[in-house]
Amino acid sequence: MKSNKQYLKWCAKQNKGIKIIKESINLEKAYLKKAEQALKYAIPK
């Protein structure tokens, strides 16, 4: 089984693999909102 580090190295070598981009506050907020919504459904009250 490959480690996460090995998968990231493989992905970075691909033509359209992972890329490091400039940070974005809007993107960060969208990810956090989506994660919070997912947790609401994963952890019922």
N, C-alpha and C positions, 0 to 999 in steps of 0.2 A: 504494500500500500504506500502511495506517495504522500509526502508531507505537504502541508499548505505551502511551504516555501518552494518546494519543487514545482507545484502547480503554478505558482506565480511566476517563476522563472520560465516555465514552458509558455505560459500565456504572453509574457513580455516579448518572447522571441517570435510570436506569430505576426503575420502581416497586419492584421487588425486586432491585435491583442490588447492587453491592458495598457493604459497610458496614464501618466501622471499629469494632471491638469491644474490650472490655477484654482485655488479654493473659491467657493461660491456660497455666500450666506443663504441665498434662496434655495440652492440645492441641499444644503445642510438642513434647513428648516423642513423641506419637503421629506427628506429621509426620516427625520425625527418624528414628524407627524405620522408618516406611514408606519413606523415602528410602534408608536404609541397605539395606533388603531389596531394593529395586529395583536398587540398584547391584550387589548380589551377583549378581543374574541378568544384568545388563547387561555386567558385566566378569567373564568366567569366569577361573578360576584355571588 
